[in-house]
Amino acid sequence: MPHLMLGRIIRAQRELAALPMRELAAAVGISNPYLSQIERGLRAPSDAVLNAIADSLETSVQRLYADAGFVEPLSEDQAEPAALPAQIEAANELTATQRRALLEVYRGFVDANAVRRARTTRAKP
């Protein structure tokens, strides 16, 4: 079951954050039983749910996947370019909520591309 390790990582992160399961489920917008199934590796979360879990745990999907062994952790030279997030943060013409949303979208695309590349690499013989 490939999602067993991801579920264990999510549970460990939730416990480290001292976040009750019901509270995380409510923050993510899913039911408590569904979160329990994810944590036990019985269900694979959708991309949207996994993004919401990562946000609620103040981490990234990339970090969750790396900790679960799905992808290699980013090396220093592959790390997120500092210029774009810094420019978004400095964009005074946007509200704080808009800047946060833009950063989430950007990081979501970066994370999704890293996962896609890892899956493609693993699929090649």
GUROBA-503532 format. One record per residue: residue in one letter; x, y, z of N, C-alpha, C, O in turn; residue number from 1. Coordinates in Angstrom, 3 decimals, decimal comma. Atoms other than C-alpha are relative to their C-alpha. Last residue first. Layout:
+---------+----------+----------+----------+----------+----------+----------+----------+----------+----------+----------+----------+----------+-----+
! residuo !      nxx !      nyy !      nzz !     caxx !     cayy !     cazz !      cxx !      cyy !      czz !      oxx !      oyy !      ozz ! num !
+---------+----------+----------+----------+----------+----------+----------+----------+----------+----------+----------+----------+----------+-----+
!       A !        X !        Y !        Z !        X !        Y !        Z !        X !        Y !        Z !        X !        Y !        Z ! NUM !
...
+---------+----------+----------+----------+----------+----------+----------+----------+----------+----------+----------+----------+----------+-----+
***
This chain:
+---------+----------+----------+----------+----------+----------+----------+----------+----------+----------+----------+----------+----------+-----+
! residuo !      nxx !      nyy !      nzz !     caxx !     cayy !     cazz !      cxx !      cyy !      czz !      oxx !      oyy !      ozz ! num !
+---------+----------+----------+----------+----------+----------+----------+----------+----------+----------+----------+----------+----------+-----+
!       P !   -0,747 !    1,221 !   -0,373 !   12,478 !    0,965 !  -16,720 !    1,483 !    0,244 !    0,104 !    2,240 !   -0,678 !    0,407 ! 125 !
!       K !   -0,916 !    0,404 !    1,064 !   10,786 !    4,409 !  -16,655 !    0,805 !   -1,217 !    0,460 !    1,291 !   -1,256 !    1,591 ! 124 !
!       A !    0,697 !    0,826 !    0,977 !    7,857 !    4,604 !  -14,251 !    0,911 !   -0,492 !   -1,113 !    0,616 !   -1,497 !   -1,759 ! 123 !
!       R !    0,198 !    1,345 !   -0,556 !   10,020 !    5,848 !  -11,348 !   -0,641 !   -0,932 !   -1,011 !   -0,389 !   -2,136 !   -0,967 ! 122 !
!       T !   -1,311 !    0,613 !   -0,174 !   11,233 !    8,837 !  -13,386 !   -0,122 !   -1,426 !    0,510 !    0,579 !   -2,320 !    0,036 ! 121 !
!       T !   -0,506 !    0,314 !    1,337 !    7,722 !    9,684 !  -14,535 !    1,336 !   -0,711 !    0,096 !    1,580 !   -1,681 !   -0,620 ! 120 !
!       R !    0,796 !    1,134 !    0,487 !    6,407 !    9,496 !  -10,959 !    0,488 !   -0,449 !   -1,369 !    0,574 !   -1,648 !   -1,635 ! 119 !
!       A !   -0,393 !    1,182 !   -0,766 !    9,249 !   11,708 !   -9,730 !   -0,756 !   -1,237 !   -0,482 !   -0,174 !   -2,314 !   -0,614 ! 118 !
!       R !   -1,336 !    0,418 !    0,466 !    8,677 !   14,248 !  -12,501 !    0,445 !   -1,267 !    0,716 !    1,027 !   -2,157 !    0,095 ! 117 !
!       R !    0,148 !    0,548 !    1,355 !    4,939 !   14,356 !  -11,712 !    1,340 !   -0,489 !   -0,535 !    1,422 !   -1,565 !   -1,127 ! 116 !
!       V !    0,623 !    1,324 !   -0,146 !    5,669 !   14,812 !   -7,996 !   -0,141 !   -0,662 !   -1,360 !    0,149 !   -1,850 !   -1,503 ! 115 !
!       A !   -1,006 !    0,872 !   -0,609 !    8,077 !   17,669 !   -8,701 !   -0,539 !   -1,421 !    0,148 !    0,172 !   -2,393 !   -0,109 ! 114 !
!       N !   -0,997 !    0,332 !    1,023 !    5,593 !   19,266 !  -11,103 !    1,067 !   -0,925 !    0,554 !    1,519 !   -1,828 !   -0,150 ! 113 !
!       A !    0,613 !    0,926 !    0,952 !    2,810 !   19,076 !   -8,519 !    0,984 !   -0,415 !   -1,078 !    1,017 !   -1,581 !   -1,470 ! 112 !
!       D !    0,132 !    1,316 !   -0,631 !    5,027 !   20,656 !   -5,856 !   -0,560 !   -1,032 !   -0,971 !   -0,057 !   -2,152 !   -1,051 ! 111 !
!       V !   -1,364 !    0,519 !   -0,181 !    6,044 !   23,567 !   -8,109 !   -0,060 !   -1,405 !    0,589 !    0,632 !   -2,307 !    0,117 ! 110 !
!       F !   -0,506 !    0,399 !    1,320 !    2,420 !   24,088 !   -9,192 !    1,395 !   -0,611 !    0,105 !    1,679 !   -1,624 !   -0,533 ! 109 !
!       G !    0,772 !    1,166 !    0,432 !    1,234 !   24,054 !   -5,581 !    0,449 !   -0,503 !   -1,363 !    0,585 !   -1,708 !   -1,576 ! 108 !
!       R !   -0,607 !    1,174 !   -0,653 !    4,048 !   26,403 !   -4,591 !   -0,739 !   -1,276 !   -0,364 !   -0,126 !   -2,339 !   -0,468 ! 107 !
!       Y !   -1,356 !    0,203 !    0,522 !    2,862 !   28,962 !   -7,156 !    0,626 !   -1,269 !    0,592 !    1,136 !   -2,119 !   -0,139 ! 106 !
!       V !    0,150 !    0,498 !    1,376 !   -0,802 !   28,559 !   -6,206 !    1,370 !   -0,315 !   -0,591 !    1,569 !   -1,376 !   -1,182 ! 105 !
!       E !    0,515 !    1,372 !   -0,083 !    0,010 !   28,890 !   -2,500 !   -0,150 !   -0,613 !   -1,390 !    0,194 !   -1,776 !   -1,602 ! 104 !
!       L !   -1,101 !    0,871 !   -0,431 !    2,184 !   31,954 !   -3,144 !   -0,446 !   -1,454 !    0,078 !    0,306 !   -2,354 !   -0,296 ! 103 !
!       L !   -0,918 !    0,102 !    1,132 !   -0,637 !   33,594 !   -5,115 !    1,184 !   -0,901 !    0,336 !    1,604 !   -1,707 !   -0,494 ! 102 !
!       A !    0,625 !    0,857 !    1,009 !   -3,119 !   32,832 !   -2,347 !    0,927 !   -0,211 !   -1,189 !    1,060 !   -1,327 !   -1,691 ! 101 !
!       R !   -0,025 !    1,379 !   -0,504 !   -0,819 !   34,271 !    0,326 !   -0,562 !   -0,963 !   -1,035 !    0,001 !   -2,034 !   -1,262 ! 100 !
!       R !   -1,399 !    0,453 !    0,055 !   -0,267 !   37,435 !   -1,751 !    0,109 !   -1,450 !    0,480 !    0,809 !   -2,254 !   -0,136 !  99 !
!       Q !   -0,332 !    0,258 !    1,404 !   -4,015 !   37,790 !   -2,326 !    1,434 !   -0,494 !   -0,131 !    1,708 !   -1,404 !   -0,913 !  98 !
!       T !    0,699 !    1,223 !    0,405 !   -4,719 !   37,413 !    1,395 !    0,323 !   -0,360 !   -1,445 !    0,525 !   -1,532 !   -1,762 !  97 !
!       A !   -0,717 !    1,123 !   -0,625 !   -2,065 !   39,992 !    2,275 !   -0,634 !   -1,324 !   -0,408 !    0,070 !   -2,302 !   -0,659 !  96 !
!       T !    0,295 !    0,132 !   -1,425 !   -3,676 !   42,400 !   -0,206 !    0,802 !   -1,183 !    0,546 !    1,326 !   -1,989 !   -0,223 !  95 !
!       L !    0,860 !    1,131 !   -0,352 !   -1,966 !   43,065 !   -3,505 !   -0,276 !    0,015 !    1,498 !    0,528 !    0,512 !    2,286 !  94 !
!       E !    1,272 !   -0,225 !    0,691 !   -0,593 !   46,418 !   -4,729 !   -0,987 !   -1,143 !    0,247 !   -2,157 !   -1,047 !   -0,123 !  93 !
!       N !    0,911 !   -0,790 !   -0,829 !    2,098 !   46,107 !   -2,072 !   -1,341 !    0,277 !   -0,661 !   -2,297 !    0,661 !    0,013 !  92 !
!       A !    0,983 !   -0,629 !    0,884 !    3,821 !   43,333 !   -4,017 !   -1,061 !    0,729 !    0,822 !   -2,086 !    0,149 !    1,178 !  91 !
!       A !   -0,237 !   -1,443 !    0,048 !    6,750 !   42,660 !   -1,656 !   -1,037 !    0,751 !   -0,840 !   -0,999 !    1,980 !   -0,902 !  90 !
!       E !    0,147 !   -0,558 !   -1,355 !    5,583 !   39,160 !   -0,714 !    0,123 !    1,523 !   -0,003 !   -0,515 !    2,198 !    0,805 !  89 !
!       I !    1,424 !    0,095 !   -0,332 !    5,140 !   38,323 !   -4,403 !   -0,254 !    0,616 !    1,376 !   -1,201 !    1,382 !    1,556 !  88 !
!       Q !    0,695 !   -1,021 !    0,778 !    8,617 !   39,629 !   -5,172 !   -1,497 !   -0,012 !    0,292 !   -2,130 !    1,040 !    0,384 !  87 !
!       A !   -0,329 !   -1,295 !   -0,608 !   10,090 !   37,563 !   -2,333 !   -0,710 !    1,132 !   -0,740 !   -1,191 !    2,076 !   -0,113 !  86 !
!       P !    0,771 !   -0,174 !   -1,235 !    8,246 !   34,472 !   -3,584 !    0,281 !    1,339 !    0,684 !   -0,630 !    1,947 !    1,245 !  85 !
!       L !    1,429 !   -0,108 !    0,281 !    9,692 !   35,089 !   -7,074 !   -0,831 !    0,097 !    1,281 !   -1,645 !    1,014 !    1,385 !  84 !
!       A !    0,398 !   -1,265 !    0,603 !   13,281 !   35,886 !   -6,053 !   -1,516 !    0,108 !   -0,180 !   -2,100 !    1,124 !    0,195 !  83 !
!       A !    0,416 !   -0,966 !   -1,010 !   13,884 !   33,047 !   -3,593 !   -0,584 !    1,265 !   -0,626 !   -1,378 !    1,957 !    0,011 !  82 !
!       P !   -0,703 !   -1,263 !    0,214 !   13,984 !   30,354 !   -6,233 !   -0,559 !    1,064 !    0,940 !   -1,771 !    1,263 !    1,020 !  81 !
!       E !    0,831 !   -1,041 !    0,588 !   12,512 !   27,252 !   -4,610 !    0,798 !    1,284 !   -0,210 !    1,439 !    1,766 !    0,723 !  80 !
!       A !    0,967 !   -0,643 !   -0,880 !   15,199 !   24,735 !   -3,815 !   -0,710 !    1,140 !   -0,724 !   -0,218 !    1,681 !   -1,714 !  79 !
!       Q !    1,335 !    0,190 !    0,569 !   16,858 !   22,819 !   -6,626 !   -1,062 !    0,738 !    0,812 !   -2,219 !    0,808 !    0,396 !  78 !
!       D !    0,054 !   -0,657 !    1,305 !   20,380 !   24,122 !   -5,849 !   -1,353 !   -0,173 !   -0,690 !   -1,646 !    0,534 !   -1,654 !  77 !
!       E !   -0,101 !   -1,456 !   -0,121 !   19,952 !   23,354 !   -2,140 !   -0,128 !    0,692 !   -1,360 !   -0,771 !    1,737 !   -1,465 !  76 !
!       S !   -1,327 !   -0,416 !   -0,425 !   18,756 !   19,816 !   -2,837 !    0,026 !    1,521 !    0,046 !   -0,918 !    2,174 !   -0,398 !  75 !
!       L !   -0,680 !   -0,975 !    0,843 !   15,072 !   19,063 !   -2,936 !    1,374 !    0,307 !    0,559 !    1,539 !    0,512 !    1,761 !  74 !
!       P !    0,051 !   -1,371 !   -0,510 !   14,072 !   15,906 !   -1,097 !    0,770 !    0,935 !   -0,925 !    1,747 !    0,534 !   -1,558 !  73 !
!       E !   -1,228 !   -0,392 !   -0,675 !   13,764 !   12,865 !   -3,351 !   -0,152 !    1,407 !    0,543 !   -0,734 !    2,262 !   -0,125 !  72 !
!       V !   -0,912 !   -0,796 !    0,815 !   10,236 !   11,874 !   -4,157 !    1,244 !    0,301 !    0,824 !    1,224 !    0,259 !    2,055 !  71 !
!       F !    0,512 !   -0,008 !    1,366 !    7,778 !    9,271 !   -2,884 !    0,922 !    0,753 !   -0,946 !    1,063 !    0,375 !   -2,109 !  70 !
!       G !   -0,853 !    0,744 !    0,916 !    9,792 !    8,507 !    0,257 !   -0,504 !   -0,052 !   -1,436 !    0,015 !   -0,828 !   -2,238 !  69 !
!       A !    0,602 !    1,320 !    0,215 !    7,101 !    9,508 !    2,771 !    0,803 !   -0,846 !   -0,978 !    0,495 !   -2,022 !   -1,175 !  68 !
!       D !   -0,071 !    0,730 !   -1,268 !    9,247 !   12,413 !    3,988 !   -0,549 !   -1,411 !   -0,132 !   -0,083 !   -2,330 !    0,542 !  67 !
!       A !   -1,411 !    0,324 !   -0,244 !    9,720 !   13,541 !    0,373 !    0,147 !   -0,812 !    1,278 !    0,876 !   -1,804 !    1,303 !  66 !
!       Y !   -0,397 !    1,052 !    0,926 !    5,980 !   13,330 !   -0,352 !    1,451 !   -0,423 !    0,232 !    1,765 !   -1,613 !    0,185 !  65 !
!       L !    0,711 !    1,220 !   -0,392 !    5,152 !   15,311 !    2,795 !    0,393 !   -1,166 !   -0,896 !    0,657 !   -2,265 !   -0,409 !  64 !
!       R !   -0,627 !    0,484 !   -1,243 !    7,880 !   17,878 !    1,993 !   -0,672 !   -1,284 !    0,473 !    0,013 !   -2,217 !    0,893 !  63 !
!       Q !   -1,327 !    0,513 !    0,348 !    6,651 !   18,277 !   -1,600 !    0,677 !   -0,602 !    1,233 !    1,259 !   -1,684 !    1,156 !  62 !
!       V !    0,254 !    1,326 !    0,558 !    3,075 !   18,670 !   -0,347 !    1,331 !   -0,661 !   -0,345 !    1,519 !   -1,854 !   -0,107 !  61 !
!       S !    0,354 !    0,049 !    1,419 !    4,313 !   21,573 !    1,729 !   -0,277 !   -1,440 !   -0,418 !    0,143 !   -2,390 !    0,244 !  60 !
!       T !   -1,071 !    0,640 !    0,756 !    4,365 !   22,304 !    5,457 !   -0,418 !    0,033 !   -1,465 !   -1,387 !    0,704 !   -1,820 !  59 !
!       E !   -1,062 !   -0,972 !    0,262 !    2,300 !   24,415 !    7,829 !    1,247 !   -0,658 !   -0,600 !    2,374 !   -0,436 !   -0,158 !  58 !
!       L !   -1,138 !    0,459 !   -0,800 !    0,216 !   21,445 !    9,022 !    1,220 !    0,900 !   -0,175 !    2,299 !    0,621 !    0,349 !  57 !
!       S !    0,420 !    0,016 !   -1,402 !   -2,942 !   23,184 !    7,806 !    1,127 !   -0,440 !    0,930 !    1,183 !   -0,027 !    2,088 !  56 !
!       D !    0,164 !   -1,382 !   -0,465 !   -1,256 !   24,014 !    4,505 !   -0,345 !    0,038 !    1,482 !    0,219 !    0,832 !    2,235 !  55 !
!       A !   -1,337 !   -0,595 !   -0,105 !   -0,082 !   20,417 !    4,045 !   -0,076 !    1,428 !    0,522 !    0,703 !    1,814 !    1,393 !  54 !
!       I !   -0,653 !    0,614 !   -1,161 !   -3,559 !   19,083 !    4,815 !    1,372 !    0,632 !    0,208 !    1,726 !    1,015 !    1,323 !  53 !
!       A !    0,623 !   -0,575 !   -1,190 !   -5,141 !   21,557 !    2,388 !    0,611 !   -0,573 !    1,273 !    0,793 !    0,150 !    2,253 !  52 !
!       N !   -0,442 !   -1,396 !   -0,111 !   -2,673 !   20,567 !   -0,344 !   -0,564 !    0,652 !    1,250 !    0,152 !    1,368 !    1,950 !  51 !
!       L !   -1,384 !    0,053 !   -0,459 !   -3,374 !   16,882 !    0,345 !    0,583 !    1,409 !    0,131 !    1,321 !    1,687 !    1,075 !  50 !
!       V !    0,001 !    0,345 !   -1,425 !   -7,114 !   17,517 !    0,114 !    1,423 !   -0,023 !    0,534 !    1,676 !    0,466 !    1,635 !  49 !
!       A !    0,556 !   -1,134 !   -0,747 !   -6,765 !   19,349 !   -3,209 !    0,022 !   -0,272 !    1,495 !    0,371 !    0,609 !    2,280 !  48 !
!       D !   -0,985 !   -1,084 !   -0,025 !   -4,431 !   16,712 !   -4,637 !   -0,500 !    1,172 !    0,830 !    0,260 !    1,767 !    1,594 !  47 !
!       S !   -0,083 !   -0,708 !    1,271 !   -6,872 !   13,975 !   -3,661 !    1,061 !    1,085 !    0,119 !    1,513 !    1,399 !    1,221 !  46 !
!       P !    0,663 !   -1,298 !    0,098 !   -6,080 !   11,923 !   -0,594 !    0,125 !    0,584 !   -1,400 !    1,110 !    0,346 !   -2,100 !  45 !
!       A !   -0,966 !   -0,970 !    0,509 !   -5,270 !    8,232 !   -0,966 !   -0,706 !    1,340 !   -0,119 !   -1,762 !    1,422 !   -0,746 !  44 !
!       R !    0,472 !   -0,860 !    1,086 !   -7,432 !    6,043 !    1,229 !    1,122 !    0,933 !   -0,407 !    1,905 !    1,383 !    0,430 !  43 !
!       L !    1,087 !    0,702 !    0,665 !   -6,576 !    3,099 !    3,490 !   -0,554 !    0,768 !   -1,189 !   -1,127 !    0,177 !   -2,104 !  42 !
!       G !   -0,429 !    0,477 !    1,314 !   -3,173 !    4,442 !    4,487 !   -1,064 !   -0,745 !   -0,764 !   -0,759 !   -1,419 !   -1,748 !  41 !
!       R !   -0,260 !    1,436 !   -0,086 !   -4,063 !    4,682 !    8,190 !    0,409 !   -0,603 !   -1,342 !    0,673 !   -1,802 !   -1,434 !  40 !
!       E !   -1,113 !    0,226 !   -0,926 !   -3,693 !    8,472 !    8,128 !    0,347 !   -1,483 !    0,138 !    1,501 !   -1,825 !    0,391 !  39 !
!       I !   -1,224 !   -0,493 !    0,637 !   -5,887 !    8,715 !    5,022 !    1,198 !   -0,322 !    0,889 !    2,210 !   -0,836 !    0,413 !  38 !
!       Q !   -0,332 !    0,957 !    1,061 !   -8,572 !    6,505 !    6,598 !    1,280 !    0,417 !   -0,723 !    2,093 !   -0,435 !   -1,082 !  37 !
!       S !   -0,488 !    1,218 !   -0,651 !   -8,528 !    8,647 !    9,756 !    0,419 !   -1,039 !   -1,040 !    1,448 !   -1,696 !   -0,884 !  36 !
!       L !   -1,370 !   -0,281 !   -0,429 !   -8,853 !   11,784 !    7,641 !    0,615 !   -1,228 !    0,664 !    1,787 !   -1,534 !    0,445 !  35 !
!       Y !   -0,813 !   -0,047 !    1,220 !  -11,922 !   10,265 !    5,955 !    1,460 !    0,285 !    0,352 !    2,362 !   -0,352 !   -0,192 !  34 !
!       P !   -0,286 !    1,362 !    0,475 !  -13,404 !    9,264 !    9,337 !    0,879 !   -0,021 !   -1,258 !    1,729 !   -0,898 !   -1,410 !  33 !
!       N !   -0,946 !    0,659 !   -0,898 !  -12,961 !   12,858 !   10,656 !    0,297 !   -1,440 !   -0,462 !    1,462 !   -1,840 !   -0,475 !  32 !
!       S !    0,544 !    0,654 !   -1,193 !  -14,747 !   14,310 !    7,674 !    1,120 !   -0,643 !    0,814 !    2,185 !   -0,981 !    0,298 !  31 !
!       I !    0,354 !    1,400 !    0,244 !  -13,099 !   16,741 !    5,287 !   -0,541 !   -0,599 !    1,295 !   -0,442 !    0,011 !    2,360 !  30 !
!       G !    1,320 !    0,066 !    0,628 !  -12,852 !   20,518 !    5,151 !   -0,402 !   -1,409 !   -0,371 !   -1,158 !   -1,619 !   -1,319 !  29 !
!       V !   -0,186 !    0,455 !    1,380 !   -9,100 !   20,771 !    5,781 !   -1,337 !   -0,036 !   -0,750 !   -1,372 !    0,070 !   -1,976 !  28 !
!       A !   -0,795 !   -1,018 !    0,698 !   -9,544 !   22,852 !    8,933 !    0,152 !   -0,348 !   -1,478 !    0,170 !    0,538 !   -2,332 !  27 !
!       A !    0,834 !   -1,189 !    0,186 !  -12,365 !   20,567 !   10,113 !    0,746 !    1,076 !   -0,780 !    0,163 !    1,728 !   -1,646 !  26 !
!       A !    1,037 !    0,343 !    0,972 !  -10,276 !   17,439 !    9,552 !   -0,880 !    1,214 !   -0,291 !   -1,211 !    1,482 !   -1,446 !  25 !
!       L !   -0,627 !    0,012 !    1,326 !   -7,334 !   19,057 !   11,340 !   -1,041 !   -0,297 !   -1,070 !   -1,061 !    0,352 !   -2,116 !  24 !
!       E !   -0,352 !   -1,375 !    0,343 !   -9,522 !   19,926 !   14,345 !    0,644 !    0,073 !   -1,385 !    0,316 !    0,957 !   -2,176 !  23 !
!       R !    1,237 !   -0,719 !    0,343 !  -11,143 !   16,493 !   14,479 !    0,306 !    1,431 !   -0,451 !   -0,321 !    1,947 !   -1,376 !  22 !
!       M !    0,464 !    0,443 !    1,314 !   -7,736 !   14,796 !   14,374 !   -1,239 !    0,770 !   -0,438 !   -1,333 !    1,172 !   -1,598 !  21 !
!       P !    0,923 !    1,132 !   -0,035 !   -6,461 !   16,833 !   17,306 !   -0,511 !   -0,333 !   -1,405 !   -0,623 !    0,542 !   -2,263 !  20 !
!       L !    1,263 !   -0,338 !    0,633 !   -3,489 !   19,092 !   16,524 !   -0,921 !   -1,220 !    0,053 !   -0,601 !   -2,249 !   -0,542 !  19 !
!       A !    0,976 !    0,113 !   -1,094 !   -0,499 !   18,837 !   18,822 !   -1,397 !    0,402 !   -0,478 !   -2,133 !    1,117 !    0,202 !  18 !
!       A !    0,635 !   -1,310 !   -0,101 !    1,658 !   20,022 !   15,886 !   -1,025 !    0,046 !    1,140 !   -1,657 !    1,077 !    1,373 !  17 !
!       L !   -1,046 !   -0,955 !   -0,372 !    3,866 !   16,984 !   16,402 !   -0,558 !    1,403 !    0,178 !   -0,082 !    2,171 !    1,013 !  16 !
!       E !   -0,290 !    0,200 !   -1,416 !    0,705 !   14,851 !   16,382 !    1,093 !    0,946 !    0,483 !    1,016 !    1,463 !    1,598 !  15 !
!       R !    1,157 !   -0,488 !   -0,761 !   -0,416 !   16,293 !   13,069 !    0,267 !   -0,109 !    1,491 !   -0,030 !    0,809 !    2,256 !  14 !
!       Q !   -0,037 !   -1,458 !    0,063 !    3,047 !   15,807 !   11,581 !   -1,146 !    0,612 !    0,806 !   -0,967 !    1,623 !    1,485 !  13 !
!       A !   -1,127 !   -0,456 !   -0,826 !    3,121 !   12,194 !   12,777 !    0,082 !    1,530 !    0,023 !    0,316 !    2,127 !    1,073 !  12 !
!       R !    0,353 !    0,186 !   -1,420 !   -0,357 !   11,539 !   11,384 !    1,118 !    0,525 !    0,902 !    0,854 !    1,215 !    1,886 !  11 !
!       I !    1,036 !   -0,982 !   -0,317 !    0,563 !   13,044 !    8,006 !   -0,377 !   -0,107 !    1,475 !   -0,493 !    0,908 !    2,162 !  10 !
!       I !   -0,669 !   -1,308 !   -0,065 !    3,789 !   11,032 !    7,915 !   -1,014 !    1,080 !    0,378 !   -0,727 !    1,942 !    1,208 !   9 !
!       R !   -0,780 !   -0,024 !   -1,251 !    1,916 !    7,818 !    8,750 !    0,694 !    1,343 !    0,186 !    0,763 !    1,859 !    1,301 !   8 !
!       G !    0,938 !   -0,126 !   -1,118 !   -0,614 !    8,541 !    6,011 !    0,722 !    0,072 !    1,333 !    0,353 !    0,858 !    2,206 !   7 !
!       L !    0,484 !   -1,378 !    0,048 !    2,180 !    9,099 !    3,483 !   -0,966 !    0,249 !    1,156 !   -0,894 !    1,290 !    1,810 !   6 !
!       M !   -1,049 !   -0,855 !   -0,551 !    3,772 !    5,816 !    4,590 !   -0,428 !    1,464 !   -0,008 !   -0,139 !    2,193 !    0,941 !   5 !
!       L !   -0,136 !    0,257 !   -1,423 !    0,532 !    3,884 !    4,065 !    1,036 !    0,927 !    0,626 !    0,793 !    1,502 !    1,687 !   4 !
!       H !    0,417 !   -1,189 !   -0,743 !   -0,098 !    5,550 !    0,710 !    0,089 !   -0,201 !    1,513 !   -0,202 !    0,713 !    2,285 !   3 !
!       P !   -0,941 !   -1,123 !    0,095 !    1,963 !    3,029 !   -1,231 !   -0,374 !    1,204 !    0,843 !    0,488 !    2,019 !    1,171 !   2 !
!       M !    0,838 !   -1,176 !    0,000 !    0,000 !    0,000 !    0,000 !    0,889 !    1,248 !    0,000 !    1,449 !    1,604 !    1,037 !   1 !
+---------+----------+----------+----------+----------+----------+----------+----------+----------+----------+----------+----------+----------+-----+
***
